Each structure stands twice: as structure tokens, then as C-alpha cells.
């Protein structure tokens, strides 16, 4: 697997509106995109810092994955996403090495990326996303 860079850091929040205000007014960043990813039951907001992005995640549905995360752990870092050049190859290599996966094939994520998630049990407690820009 060849990781090229940290694609983004996902942060679970209760309110995109409140969170965006903090990132813009306190940190001086600019939100450049807000979108809904219906199959993941989230709305996202993105900020770019150098080559790395911050992705804020707000649940769109009670009982959705981000809602459950916030209920269990509170707001905060939800996942770490790494960019790879060949997602299918990275997924195959991870499977061959016995990594516990959440996704067994790529799916569409925010910003049109193809994504897969590695289970936190295989990544020392960190929900890990692999991303490929198509």
C-alpha cells in the first residue's frame, strides 16, 4: 500500500453551523464546501489547511453512524483518512494482511472520492479511511 498524504481528519460535531463558525471566526479558516452524503447519513463541511483537509461531520439521522459515535464518545476526532493511488490494490493488500475491514469494496464518499474504512480494532483504536480521487 502506498499512502501519499493525509487526505483529511474527520471530526464528529453536533452542529455544522456552530462548528463552521468556530473554524472560521476563531481559527481564520474558510469553509469551501458543504455537502450531504446520504448513504452515510451525514452532512459534511470542509476546510483546507495546506494539503490536508478538516472534514466536519454532522449526522442527518438519529441513530446514524456519526450520531451513535457522538452519543458514545462525544464530539471529537472521528477518523483519519489517508490518500492512496490505487484503492482497490490497497484494499486487497489490507485483506491479505488480515486487517479487519468495514468495507470490502470501495464506495463513494464526500467530494467524489472512492473510500473504504479499516476497523478501529485493526488500527489501534483509530477508525481509518483510505481514499482515492478518481
C-alpha positions as CSV (number, residue, x, y, z in Angstrom):
1,X,0.0,0.0,0.0
2,X,1.3,3.4,-0.9
3,X,-0.1,6.3,1.2
4,X,0.6,9.7,-0.5
5,X,-0.7,12.0,2.3
6,X,-3.2,12.6,5.0
7,X,-6.3,13.4,3.0
8,X,-8.4,14.7,5.9
9,X,-9.2,14.4,9.5
10,X,-12.9,13.7,10.2
11,X,-14.4,15.4,13.2
12,X,-17.9,14.5,14.5
13,X,-19.9,17.5,15.5
14,X,-23.5,18.1,16.7
15,X,-23.9,21.2,14.6
16,X,-22.2,22.2,11.4
17,X,-23.4,25.7,11.8
18,X,-21.7,26.2,15.3
19,X,-18.6,24.3,14.2
20,X,-18.1,26.2,11.0
21,X,-18.4,29.4,12.9
22,X,-15.6,28.3,15.3
23,X,-13.3,27.3,12.4
24,X,-13.9,30.5,10.5
25,X,-14.1,33.1,13.3
26,X,-11.6,31.7,15.8
27,X,-9.1,29.8,13.5
28,X,-9.5,32.0,10.5
29,X,-10.1,29.2,8.1
30,X,-12.7,29.2,5.3
31,X,-15.3,26.5,4.7
32,X,-15.1,25.8,1.0
33,X,-17.7,23.0,0.7
34,X,-20.8,21.7,2.4
35,X,-22.5,18.5,1.1
36,X,-24.7,15.7,2.2
37,X,-23.6,12.1,1.8
38,X,-26.9,10.3,2.1
39,X,-25.8,6.7,2.3
40,X,-23.5,7.6,5.2
41,X,-26.3,9.7,6.9
42,X,-24.1,12.8,7.3
43,X,-23.6,16.4,6.1
44,X,-20.0,17.4,5.8
45,X,-18.1,20.7,5.8
46,X,-14.6,21.0,4.5
47,X,-11.6,23.3,5.3
48,X,-8.2,23.2,3.6
49,X,-5.0,23.6,5.5
50,X,-2.0,23.1,3.2
51,X,-2.6,19.8,1.5
52,X,-4.7,18.4,4.4
53,X,-8.4,18.9,4.9
54,X,-10.6,19.0,8.0
55,X,-14.0,17.4,7.5
56,X,-16.7,18.2,9.9
57,X,-19.4,15.5,10.1
58,X,-22.9,16.2,11.3
59,X,-25.4,13.3,11.5
60,X,-28.5,13.7,9.4
61,X,-30.4,10.9,11.1
62,X,-30.9,9.9,14.7
63,X,-29.1,6.6,15.1
64,X,-26.8,7.2,12.1
65,X,-23.1,6.3,12.5
66,X,-22.0,9.8,13.5
67,X,-24.9,10.2,15.9
68,X,-24.0,6.9,17.5
69,X,-20.4,8.0,17.7
70,X,-21.3,11.3,19.4
71,X,-23.7,9.5,21.8
72,X,-20.9,7.1,22.8
73,X,-17.8,9.2,22.8
74,X,-18.9,12.8,22.4
75,X,-17.9,15.3,19.7
76,X,-14.3,15.0,18.5
77,X,-12.0,13.2,16.1
78,X,-14.0,10.5,14.3
79,X,-11.5,9.2,11.7
80,X,-8.2,9.7,10.0
81,X,-8.2,9.5,6.2
82,X,-5.2,8.6,4.0
83,X,-4.9,9.2,0.3
84,X,-3.7,6.2,-1.8
85,X,-3.0,6.0,-5.5
86,X,-4.8,2.6,-6.0
87,X,-7.6,2.0,-3.6
88,X,-8.5,-1.5,-4.9
89,X,-4.9,-2.6,-4.6
90,X,-4.7,-1.1,-1.1
91,X,-7.9,-2.9,-0.1
92,X,-6.6,-6.2,-1.4
93,X,-3.2,-5.8,0.4
94,X,-5.0,-4.9,3.7
95,X,-7.2,-8.0,3.3
96,X,-4.2,-10.2,2.6
97,X,-2.5,-8.9,5.8
98,X,-5.6,-9.9,7.9
99,X,-6.7,-6.3,8.5
100,X,-10.4,-6.1,9.7
101,X,-12.3,-4.0,7.2
102,X,-15.6,-2.3,7.4
103,X,-15.9,-2.1,3.6
104,X,-15.0,-5.0,1.4
105,X,-15.2,-2.8,-1.7
106,X,-14.8,1.0,-2.5
107,X,-17.9,3.2,-2.2
108,X,-18.5,6.9,-2.9
109,X,-17.6,9.4,-0.2
110,X,-17.7,13.2,0.1
111,X,-16.1,15.2,-2.7
112,X,-16.5,12.3,-5.1
113,X,-13.7,10.3,-3.5
114,X,-13.8,6.5,-3.5
115,X,-13.4,5.3,0.1
116,X,-13.1,2.3,2.3
117,X,-12.8,2.1,6.1
118,X,-10.5,0.0,8.2
119,X,-12.0,-1.1,11.5
120,X,-10.5,0.6,14.6
121,X,-9.7,-2.9,16.0
122,X,-7.1,-3.3,13.3
123,X,-5.7,0.3,13.6
124,X,-5.0,0.7,17.3
125,X,-8.4,2.3,18.1
126,X,-8.5,4.7,15.1
127,X,-11.2,4.5,12.5
128,X,-9.1,4.7,9.4
129,X,-10.3,5.7,5.9
130,X,-8.5,5.1,2.7
131,X,-9.4,7.5,-0.2
132,X,-8.7,7.7,-3.9
133,X,-9.5,10.6,-6.1
134,X,-11.0,9.4,-9.4
